[in-house]
Amino acid sequence: MSRFFFNDRKQLVNDAIEGMLISAPHGNLARLDIDPAIRVVVRADWDKSRVAVISGGGSGHEPAHAGFVGKGMLTAAVCGDLFASPSVEAVLNAIVAVTGDRGCLLIVKNYTGDRLNFGLAAEKAKRYGLKVEMVIVADDIALPNNKQPRGIAGTALVHKIAGYVAEQGKSLNEVRDMARQACENLWSLGVAMQTCNLPGSDDEEGRIKKGHVELGLGIHGEPGASVVETQNSKAIIDTLVQPLLAQAGEGRLAVLINNLGGVSALEMALLTKELAHSALKDQIAYLIGPAPLVSSLDMKGFSLSLLKLNAAFEQALNAPVETLGWQKPVAFAPLRTLTHTPLHDSVEFTPSANAHVAQHVSAVAERLIALENRLNALDAKVGDGDTGSTFAQGARDIAQWLEEDRLPLNDLPQLLLLVGERLATVMGGSSGVLMSIFFTAAGEGLRSGKPLPDALLTGLAQMKHYGGAELGDRTLIDALQPALEAWQKEGLQAAARAAKEGADATTSMGKAGAGRSSYVNKENLQGVADPGAVAVAEVFAALVRL
């Protein structure tokens, strides 16, 4: 089965266009009401007083091309089926609908189908007495010896520049010449680790091997020019920058970092950071993105486009537009930092020795470290698979402090307060905070004169108060609370038995009431012990073995 939301495959593009127009922020877009097979998005506020700028191509590259229709960019976009050029008839109707006495410019990506269909439509439009010019974008440098380089993400920059010139009321020849000049100073290169999924088709059987990326992958999923055996962000950026820089040479640049559709925002931010530290860093004047401008459905990849700037290009790129998809350029500058004096809310203590306490601390730490893989495996069934690593990370930190003789072992209240501080620092997610609250409150309880079990129950009460979990919610509390209550009344052996029984009971509990398991269906929890509860039971078991 394909991984794609859709209702009717035949109506997919029409439905998507309707959704785009409904969500357009300026309310300035319309669709030509001609025929369902002719999909033309136009400016609803267009009066034919200026040169019209038209582009288009196959759908699946959103926001291109309809997302660039609006004041300051395209006058109209002609949308074909997925990855398929629109028909001659569709392009012709678009030209006739928006072209006045000033004429129109067609901006076409360098694919055979687009060139032929837009070209023939242009010739037919001329028979109607319309002035039509066409500019072909061929910015892809993936195949250096290719006589017909593809038009890819850099096309959006040509849209922006031509749209600006047309908006200023310039002649058709001036708009055309500026668009051509942009094409001559534009270079793009893309990379992907997964190709795109087409609606209604079976998933591709991993053409790109794990740990590899394809360099120069086409925006229709065509195989790349070469395979690179890395997924390291810095290495990949460097691999793209080197040939791009060789083409662009010296000069100030606008750089478009284009998401091909399936890369997370976090990864795109990381790639942008790598770009900011690459060999391009001293030449970047403006950054456009990271964002999807010319995508390829859900392709897990991105591309870089370099435009060598002049005063006219710079003015055109920065001019405001009223579109759905354009990203305003950002003046490129190094990371800004603000000086701030760190707040040190640290526990004051003096390291001290106590062999008995050291033995117990070491046993707990060693057990949690040894449980890492087992707890992760349990958590993978009921959570996000990192409970073991989180607890082991805290245990390793305390073990290191113990090895370096830095713990106040002979001052138990201070020891618990220090453990609470360290766990908040080194343990990730909610676990670190909850454990810090537990040990900090327990340390305060000890300092006020409470016995250890009572102090630990005080810590538990505070952890429950802030964490929101109660007994029976299928969390570590289901092992910890009965263990501490048994310890208070009957001793450590009873605590270990109660902890084991509490952890085992979580396997048959229904829907979790709190914690990460609360996001999982109860059917997936049956027969699986809560990893936090298992950790508690194992800790008490380790203590009674001493």
C-alpha positions as CSV (number, residue, x, y, z in Angstrom):
1,M,0.0,0.0,0.0
2,S,1.2,3.5,-0.7
3,R,1.8,6.0,2.1
4,F,-0.4,8.8,0.8
5,F,-3.6,10.5,2.0
6,F,-6.2,10.8,-0.8
7,N,-9.8,10.0,-1.6
8,D,-10.2,9.6,-5.4
9,R,-6.9,9.3,-7.3
10,K,-8.4,10.8,-10.4
11,Q,-9.6,13.9,-8.4
12,L,-6.5,14.2,-6.3
13,V,-4.9,17.2,-8.0
14,N,-8.3,19.0,-8.4
15,D,-9.0,18.5,-4.7
16,A,-5.6,19.7,-3.7
17,I,-5.9,22.9,-5.8
18,E,-9.2,23.6,-4.1
19,G,-7.6,23.2,-0.7
20,M,-4.7,25.5,-1.6
21,L,-7.0,28.2,-2.9
22,I,-9.2,28.0,0.2
23,S,-6.2,28.4,2.4
24,A,-4.5,31.2,0.4
25,P,-3.8,34.0,3.0
26,H,-4.5,37.0,0.7
27,G,-7.8,35.7,-0.8
28,N,-6.5,36.7,-4.2
29,L,-6.5,33.4,-6.1
30,A,-9.0,31.8,-8.4
31,R,-9.3,28.8,-10.7
32,L,-10.4,29.2,-14.3
33,D,-13.8,27.6,-14.7
34,I,-13.4,25.8,-18.0
35,D,-13.1,22.1,-17.7
36,P,-12.1,19.9,-14.8
37,A,-9.1,18.6,-16.8
38,I,-7.8,22.2,-17.3
39,R,-6.3,23.3,-14.0
40,V,-5.3,26.9,-14.1
41,V,-4.8,29.0,-11.0
42,V,-4.9,32.8,-11.6
43,R,-4.7,36.1,-9.8
44,A,-8.2,37.1,-9.0
45,D,-7.1,40.7,-9.0
46,W,-5.4,40.7,-12.4
47,D,-6.4,43.5,-14.9
48,K,-4.1,42.7,-17.8
49,S,-2.4,46.1,-17.5
50,R,1.0,44.6,-17.2
51,V,3.0,41.8,-18.7
52,A,1.6,38.4,-17.5
53,V,4.0,35.9,-16.1
54,I,2.9,32.3,-16.4
55,S,4.5,29.1,-15.3
56,G,3.5,25.6,-14.4
57,G,4.2,21.9,-14.9
58,G,3.3,18.7,-13.2
59,S,1.7,18.7,-9.8
60,G,3.5,17.2,-6.8
61,H,6.0,20.1,-6.5
62,E,3.9,22.3,-4.2
63,P,3.9,25.1,-3.3
64,A,5.2,25.4,-6.9
65,H,3.6,26.5,-9.0
66,A,0.2,27.7,-7.8
67,G,1.8,28.8,-4.5
68,F,3.7,31.4,-6.4
69,V,0.7,33.0,-8.0
70,G,0.0,36.5,-6.7
71,K,1.0,40.1,-6.9
72,G,4.7,40.4,-7.4
73,M,5.2,36.9,-8.8
74,L,3.2,34.7,-11.2
75,T,0.0,35.8,-12.9
76,A,-1.1,32.2,-13.5
77,A,0.1,28.7,-13.0
78,V,-0.9,25.7,-15.1
79,C,-1.1,22.5,-13.2
80,G,-0.7,19.1,-14.8
81,D,-1.3,15.7,-13.2
82,L,1.3,14.4,-10.8
83,F,4.7,14.8,-12.4
84,A,3.1,15.3,-15.8
85,S,3.2,18.4,-18.0
86,P,-0.1,20.2,-18.5
87,S,-1.7,19.9,-21.9
88,V,-1.3,22.3,-24.7
89,E,-4.9,23.2,-24.4
90,A,-4.5,24.0,-20.7
91,V,-1.5,26.2,-21.3
92,L,-3.2,28.0,-24.2
93,N,-6.3,28.7,-22.1
94,A,-4.1,30.2,-19.4
95,I,-2.3,32.4,-21.8
96,V,-5.5,33.7,-23.4
97,A,-7.2,34.3,-20.0
98,V,-4.5,36.5,-18.5
99,T,-2.6,38.1,-21.5
100,G,-3.4,41.6,-22.5
101,D,-1.7,44.0,-25.0
102,R,1.6,43.9,-23.0
103,G,2.0,40.2,-23.7
104,C,3.1,37.3,-21.5
105,L,6.2,35.5,-20.5
106,L,6.2,31.7,-20.0
107,I,8.7,30.3,-17.5
108,V,9.3,26.7,-18.2
109,K,11.4,24.0,-16.4
110,N,13.7,22.2,-18.8
111,Y,11.8,19.0,-19.2
112,T,10.8,17.7,-22.7
113,G,7.1,17.6,-21.9
114,D,7.0,21.1,-20.5
115,R,9.0,22.6,-23.3
116,L,6.8,20.9,-26.0
117,N,3.4,21.7,-24.4
118,F,4.2,25.3,-23.4
119,G,6.1,25.9,-26.7
120,L,3.2,24.7,-28.9
121,A,0.7,26.7,-26.7
122,A,2.9,29.8,-27.2
123,E,2.9,29.4,-31.0
124,K,-0.9,28.9,-31.0
125,A,-1.4,32.0,-28.8
126,K,0.6,34.0,-31.3
127,R,-1.9,33.1,-33.9
128,Y,-4.5,34.9,-31.8
129,G,-2.3,38.0,-32.0
130,L,-0.9,37.7,-28.5
131,K,2.7,38.5,-27.7
132,V,4.4,35.5,-26.0
133,E,7.9,34.9,-25.0
134,M,9.3,31.8,-23.3
135,V,12.3,31.3,-20.9
136,I,13.6,27.9,-20.1
137,V,15.1,27.3,-16.6
138,A,18.0,24.7,-16.6
139,D,19.6,25.2,-13.2
140,D,20.5,21.6,-12.3
141,I,24.2,20.9,-12.4
142,A,24.0,17.2,-11.4
143,L,25.2,16.1,-14.8
144,P,27.9,18.4,-16.0
145,N,28.0,17.2,-19.6
146,N,24.2,17.2,-20.0
147,K,23.2,19.4,-23.0
148,Q,19.7,19.7,-21.5
149,P,20.1,20.3,-17.7
150,R,16.9,20.0,-15.8
151,G,15.0,22.9,-14.3
152,I,14.6,22.4,-10.5
153,A,14.2,24.5,-7.4
154,G,16.0,27.6,-8.8
155,T,12.9,28.1,-11.0
156,A,11.3,29.8,-8.0
157,L,13.9,32.5,-8.0
158,V,13.3,33.1,-11.7
159,H,9.6,33.4,-10.9
160,K,10.3,36.0,-8.3
161,I,12.6,38.1,-10.4
162,A,10.4,38.1,-13.5
163,G,7.3,38.7,-11.4
164,Y,8.9,41.7,-9.8
165,V,10.0,43.3,-13.2
166,A,6.5,42.7,-14.6
167,E,4.9,44.3,-11.6
168,Q,7.0,47.4,-12.2
169,G,5.3,47.8,-15.5
170,K,8.3,46.9,-17.7
171,S,8.0,45.7,-21.3
172,L,7.8,42.0,-22.3
173,N,11.3,42.1,-23.7
174,E,12.6,43.6,-20.4
175,V,10.9,41.0,-18.3
176,R,12.1,38.2,-20.6
177,D,15.7,39.5,-20.6
178,M,15.8,39.8,-16.8
179,A,14.5,36.3,-16.5
180,R,17.1,35.0,-18.9
181,Q,19.8,36.8,-17.0
182,A,18.6,35.2,-13.8
183,C,18.8,31.7,-15.5
184,E,22.4,32.4,-16.6
185,N,23.4,33.2,-13.0
186,L,21.6,30.3,-11.3
187,W,22.8,26.8,-10.3
188,S,21.1,24.1,-8.2
189,L,22.0,20.6,-6.9
190,G,19.9,18.2,-4.8
191,V,20.4,15.1,-2.7
192,A,18.0,12.6,-1.2
193,M,18.1,9.5,1.0
194,Q,14.7,8.3,0.0
195,T,12.7,8.9,-3.1
196,C,9.1,9.9,-3.1
197,N,5.9,7.8,-2.7
198,L,3.3,8.1,-5.5
199,P,-0.4,7.8,-4.5
200,G,-1.9,4.5,-5.4
201,S,1.4,2.8,-6.0
202,D,3.3,0.3,-3.8
203,D,6.2,1.5,-1.7
204,E,9.5,1.3,-3.6
205,E,11.8,-1.4,-2.3
206,G,14.5,0.9,-1.0
207,R,16.4,1.8,-4.1
208,I,18.7,4.0,-2.0
209,K,20.5,1.8,0.6
210,K,20.6,2.7,4.2
211,G,23.5,5.0,5.1
212,H,23.7,6.3,1.5
213,V,22.3,9.3,-0.4
214,E,21.8,9.9,-4.1
215,L,23.3,13.1,-5.4
216,G,21.4,14.8,-8.2
217,L,18.1,12.9,-7.7
218,G,15.5,14.3,-10.1
219,I,12.4,16.1,-8.7
220,H,10.3,13.3,-10.3
221,G,12.2,10.6,-8.5
222,E,14.6,9.9,-11.3
223,P,17.8,8.2,-10.2
224,G,20.6,10.4,-9.1
225,A,23.9,11.1,-10.9
226,S,25.9,9.3,-8.2
227,V,25.7,7.6,-4.8
228,V,27.4,9.0,-1.7
229,E,28.0,6.6,1.2
230,T,27.2,9.0,4.0
231,Q,24.3,10.6,5.7
232,N,26.5,13.0,7.7
233,S,25.0,16.5,7.4
234,K,28.3,18.3,7.2
235,A,29.7,15.9,4.6
236,I,26.6,16.2,2.5
237,I,26.5,20.0,2.5
238,D,30.2,20.1,1.6
239,T,29.5,17.6,-1.3
240,L,26.8,19.9,-2.7
241,V,28.7,23.2,-2.0
242,Q,31.9,22.2,-3.8
243,P,30.5,21.8,-7.4
244,L,28.0,24.7,-6.9
245,L,30.8,27.0,-5.8
246,A,32.9,25.9,-8.8
247,Q,30.1,27.1,-11.1
248,A,29.2,30.3,-9.3
249,G,32.8,31.5,-8.6
250,E,33.3,34.7,-6.7
251,G,30.5,37.2,-5.8
252,R,27.6,37.8,-3.5
253,L,25.0,35.0,-3.5
254,A,21.4,34.4,-2.6
255,V,21.1,30.8,-1.5
256,L,17.8,28.8,-1.5
257,I,17.8,25.8,0.7
258,N,14.8,23.8,-0.5
259,N,13.1,21.0,1.3
260,L,12.0,18.4,-1.3
261,G,9.1,17.5,0.9
262,G,10.0,14.8,3.5
263,V,12.8,16.3,5.6
264,S,11.8,17.4,9.1
265,A,12.1,21.0,10.2
266,L,14.8,20.0,12.7
267,E,16.9,18.4,10.0
268,M,16.5,21.4,7.7
269,A,17.6,23.7,10.5
270,L,20.7,21.5,11.1
271,L,21.5,21.6,7.4
272,T,21.2,25.3,7.4
273,K,23.7,25.5,10.2
274,E,26.1,23.4,8.2
275,L,25.6,25.7,5.2
276,A,26.4,28.7,7.4
277,H,29.7,27.2,8.2
278,S,30.5,25.8,4.8
279,A,32.9,27.2,2.1
280,L,30.0,29.4,1.0
281,K,29.7,31.3,4.2
282,D,31.6,34.4,3.1
283,Q,29.6,34.8,-0.1
284,I,26.1,34.3,1.2
285,A,24.2,37.6,1.2
286,Y,20.7,36.2,1.6
287,L,19.2,32.9,2.7
288,I,15.8,31.8,1.3
289,G,14.4,29.0,3.4
290,P,14.9,26.4,4.7
291,A,11.4,25.6,3.3
292,P,9.7,23.6,0.6
293,L,9.4,25.8,-2.5
294,V,9.8,23.2,-5.3
295,S,9.1,19.9,-3.6
296,S,8.8,16.3,-4.9
297,L,5.9,15.0,-2.9
298,D,7.4,13.4,0.3
299,M,11.0,12.9,-1.0
300,K,13.4,12.7,1.9
301,G,15.9,15.2,0.4
302,F,16.8,18.8,-0.2
303,S,18.5,21.0,-2.7
304,L,20.6,24.1,-2.7
305,S,20.2,26.9,-5.4
306,L,22.8,29.6,-5.8
307,L,21.9,32.9,-7.5
308,K,24.8,35.3,-8.2
309,L,23.5,38.7,-7.2
310,N,23.4,42.1,-8.8
311,A,21.6,45.2,-7.7
312,A,18.5,44.4,-9.8
313,F,18.2,40.8,-8.6
314,E,18.7,41.9,-5.0
315,Q,15.9,44.4,-5.3
316,A,13.6,41.9,-7.0
317,L,14.1,39.2,-4.4
318,N,13.4,41.5,-1.5
319,A,10.3,43.1,-2.9
320,P,7.0,42.1,-1.1
321,V,4.6,39.6,-2.7
322,E,1.1,38.3,-2.1
323,T,1.5,34.6,-2.5
324,L,1.0,31.4,-0.6
325,G,4.4,29.8,-1.0
326,W,7.2,32.4,-1.3
327,Q,9.7,32.7,1.5
328,K,11.1,36.2,2.3
329,P,14.9,36.3,2.0
330,V,16.8,36.7,5.2
331,A,20.0,38.8,5.3
332,F,22.7,36.3,6.2
333,A,24.6,37.0,9.3
334,P,26.5,34.9,11.9
335,L,24.8,33.5,14.9
336,R,23.9,36.3,17.4
337,T,24.6,35.6,21.1
338,L,23.7,37.6,24.2
339,T,26.1,37.5,27.2
340,H,24.4,36.2,30.3
341,T,25.8,35.4,33.7
342,P,24.9,31.8,34.5
343,L,22.7,31.1,37.5
344,H,24.4,28.6,39.8
345,D,21.7,27.0,41.9
346,S,24.1,24.3,43.1
347,V,24.2,22.2,46.3
348,E,27.0,23.2,48.5
349,F,28.8,20.1,49.9
350,T,32.1,18.7,51.0
351,P,33.2,15.3,49.7
352,S,33.4,12.6,52.4
353,A,33.9,8.9,52.7
354,N,31.6,6.2,54.0
355,A,32.3,2.7,52.7
356,H,28.8,1.4,53.6
357,V,27.0,4.1,51.7
358,A,29.5,3.9,48.8
359,Q,28.6,0.2,48.5
360,H,24.9,0.9,48.2
361,V,25.4,3.8,45.7
362,S,27.7,1.6,43.6
363,A,25.2,-1.3,43.6
364,V,22.3,0.9,42.4
365,A,24.4,2.5,39.7
366,E,25.8,-0.7,38.4
367,R,22.4,-2.3,38.2
368,L,20.8,0.5,36.3
369,I,23.7,0.6,33.8
370,A,23.4,-3.2,33.3
371,L,19.6,-2.8,32.7
372,E,19.9,-0.3,29.9
373,N,19.1,-2.6,26.9
374,R,16.4,-4.5,28.7
375,L,14.6,-1.4,29.8
376,N,14.9,0.1,26.4
377,A,13.4,-3.0,24.9
378,L,10.5,-2.8,27.3
379,D,10.0,0.9,26.6
380,A,10.0,0.3,22.9
381,K,6.8,-1.6,23.3
382,V,5.0,1.0,25.5
383,G,6.9,4.3,24.9
384,D,9.7,5.8,22.9
385,G,12.4,3.2,23.7
386,D,14.8,5.3,25.8
387,T,14.0,4.6,29.5
388,G,17.0,2.3,29.9
389,S,19.4,4.9,28.3
390,T,17.9,7.7,30.4
391,F,18.4,5.9,33.7
392,A,21.8,4.5,32.7
393,Q,22.9,8.0,31.8
394,G,22.1,9.3,35.3
395,A,23.7,6.2,36.9
396,R,26.9,6.6,35.0
397,D,27.2,10.2,36.1
398,I,26.8,9.3,39.8
399,A,29.1,6.3,39.4
400,Q,31.8,8.7,38.0
401,W,31.4,11.0,40.9
402,L,31.7,8.1,43.2
403,E,34.9,6.8,41.4
404,E,36.4,10.3,41.7
405,D,35.6,10.5,45.4
406,R,33.5,13.7,44.9
407,L,30.3,12.6,46.7
408,P,29.4,13.6,50.3
409,L,28.9,9.9,51.3
410,N,29.0,10.6,55.1
411,D,26.3,13.3,54.8
412,L,23.2,11.5,53.6
413,P,20.9,14.6,53.3
414,Q,23.5,16.4,51.2
415,L,24.1,13.2,49.1
416,L,20.4,13.0,48.2
417,L,20.3,16.7,47.4
418,L,23.4,16.4,45.2
419,V,22.0,13.3,43.4
420,G,18.8,15.3,42.7
421,E,20.8,18.1,41.2
422,R,22.9,15.9,39.0
423,L,20.0,13.9,37.7
424,A,18.2,17.0,36.6
425,T,21.3,18.0,34.7
426,V,22.3,14.7,33.0
427,M,19.0,12.8,32.6
428,G,16.8,13.8,29.7
429,G,13.0,14.2,29.4
430,S,10.6,14.0,32.3
431,S,12.5,11.2,34.0
432,G,15.3,13.5,35.0
433,V,13.0,16.1,36.4
434,L,10.9,13.6,38.3
435,M,13.9,11.8,39.8
436,S,15.4,15.2,40.8
437,I,12.2,16.2,42.6
438,F,12.2,12.8,44.3
439,F,15.8,13.0,45.6
440,T,15.7,16.7,46.4
441,A,12.5,16.5,48.5
442,A,13.9,13.3,50.2
443,G,17.1,15.1,51.0
444,E,15.2,18.0,52.6
445,G,13.1,15.5,54.5
446,L,16.3,13.8,55.9
447,R,17.7,17.2,56.8
448,S,14.6,17.9,58.8
449,G,15.2,14.8,60.9
450,K,12.9,12.2,59.2
451,P,14.1,8.5,59.0
452,L,15.3,7.5,55.5
453,P,12.1,5.6,54.4
454,D,9.9,8.5,55.6
455,A,12.1,11.0,53.8
456,L,11.9,8.9,50.6
457,L,8.1,8.8,51.0
458,T,8.2,12.6,51.2
459,G,10.1,12.7,48.0
460,L,7.5,10.3,46.4
461,A,4.7,12.6,47.5
462,Q,6.3,15.6,45.8
463,M,7.0,13.6,42.6
464,K,3.4,12.5,42.5
465,H,2.2,16.1,43.1
466,Y,4.2,17.5,40.2
467,G,4.2,14.6,37.8
468,G,0.4,13.9,38.1
469,A,0.7,10.1,38.4
470,E,-0.9,8.0,41.1
471,L,-0.8,4.4,42.2
472,G,-2.5,2.3,39.5
473,D,-1.5,4.6,36.6
474,R,1.0,2.1,35.3
475,T,4.2,4.0,36.1
476,L,7.2,3.4,38.3
477,I,5.1,4.6,41.2
478,D,3.3,1.2,41.1
479,A,6.6,-0.4,42.3
480,L,8.1,2.5,44.3
481,Q,5.2,3.4,46.6
482,P,4.5,-0.1,47.9
483,A,8.2,-0.7,48.3
484,L,8.7,2.5,50.4
485,E,5.6,1.8,52.5
486,A,6.8,-1.8,53.1
487,W,10.3,-0.5,54.0
488,Q,8.8,2.0,56.5
489,K,6.8,-0.8,58.3
490,E,8.8,-4.0,57.8
491,G,12.3,-3.3,56.4
492,L,14.2,-3.5,53.2
493,Q,13.5,-7.2,52.5
494,A,9.8,-6.5,52.5
495,A,10.4,-3.5,50.3
496,A,12.1,-5.6,47.6
497,R,9.2,-8.1,47.6
498,A,6.7,-5.3,47.3
499,A,8.6,-3.6,44.5
500,K,8.7,-6.9,42.5
501,E,5.0,-7.5,43.0
502,G,4.2,-3.9,42.0
503,A,6.3,-4.1,38.8
504,D,4.7,-7.5,37.9
505,A,1.2,-6.0,38.4
506,T,1.8,-3.4,35.7
507,T,1.7,-6.2,33.1
508,S,-2.0,-6.7,33.6
509,M,-3.1,-3.1,34.2
510,G,-5.4,-1.6,31.5
511,K,-4.9,1.8,30.0
512,A,-2.1,3.8,31.6
513,G,-3.3,6.9,33.5
514,A,-0.1,8.9,33.2
515,G,3.4,8.8,31.7
516,R,4.5,7.9,28.2
517,S,2.4,4.7,28.2
518,S,-0.8,6.8,28.5
519,Y,-0.3,7.6,24.8
520,V,-0.4,3.9,23.9
521,N,-3.6,1.8,23.3
522,K,-4.2,-0.6,26.2
523,E,-4.1,-3.6,23.8
524,N,-0.4,-2.8,23.2
525,L,0.3,-2.7,27.0
526,Q,-1.0,-6.1,27.9
527,G,1.6,-8.5,29.2
528,V,4.4,-5.8,29.2
529,A,5.8,-4.5,32.5
530,D,6.3,-0.8,32.9
531,P,10.1,-0.2,32.4
532,G,10.2,2.4,35.2
533,A,8.6,0.0,37.6
534,V,11.0,-2.8,36.6
535,A,13.9,-0.4,37.2
536,V,12.6,0.3,40.8
537,A,12.2,-3.5,41.5
538,E,15.7,-4.2,40.2
539,V,17.2,-1.5,42.4
540,F,15.6,-2.8,45.5
541,A,16.7,-6.4,44.6
542,A,20.3,-5.1,44.2
543,L,20.2,-3.4,47.6
544,V,19.0,-6.5,49.5
545,R,21.7,-8.6,47.9
546,L,24.4,-6.6,49.6
